[in-house]
Amino acid sequence: MKITLRQIEVFVAVATHGQVTRAAESVALTQSAASMALGELEQQLAVRLFDRVGRQLVLNEAGRQLLPKAIDT
């Protein structure tokens, strides 16, 4: 499993902003690149980190467990 710092950065930004579009802007990526990074992270971890509610992404239990570790990275 090869998790990149960019994937972690995108995860934290999405957790903070609640939307991929806003998160992408904050880390200077396109929306599609941020979505891809988040999708790859979830695939590598074999777990969903967010519940998708319309256009909003809400941290689920797995995401809440990962967030403090990601912030410390």
Secondary structure in CASP SS format (residue, H / E / C, confidence):
PFRMAT SS
TARGET T0000
AUTHOR 0000-0000-0000
METHOD secondary structure of the structure
MODEL  1
M C 1.00
K C 1.00
I C 1.00
T C 1.00
L H 1.00
R H 1.00
Q H 1.00
I H 1.00
E H 1.00
V H 1.00
F H 1.00
V H 1.00
A H 1.00
V H 1.00
A H 1.00
T H 1.00
H H 1.00
G C 1.00
Q C 1.00
V H 1.00
T H 1.00
R H 1.00
A H 1.00
A H 1.00
E H 1.00
S H 1.00
V C 1.00
A C 1.00
L C 1.00
T C 1.00
Q H 1.00
S H 1.00
A H 1.00
A H 1.00
S H 1.00
M H 1.00
A H 1.00
L H 1.00
G H 1.00
E H 1.00
L H 1.00
E H 1.00
Q H 1.00
Q H 1.00
L H 1.00
A C 1.00
V C 1.00
R C 1.00
L C 1.00
F E 1.00
D E 1.00
R E 1.00
V E 1.00
G C 1.00
R C 1.00
Q E 1.00
L E 1.00
V E 1.00
L E 1.00
N C 1.00
E H 1.00
A H 1.00
G H 1.00
R H 1.00
Q H 1.00
L H 1.00
L H 1.00
P H 1.00
K H 1.00
A H 1.00
I H 1.00
D H 1.00
T C 1.00
END
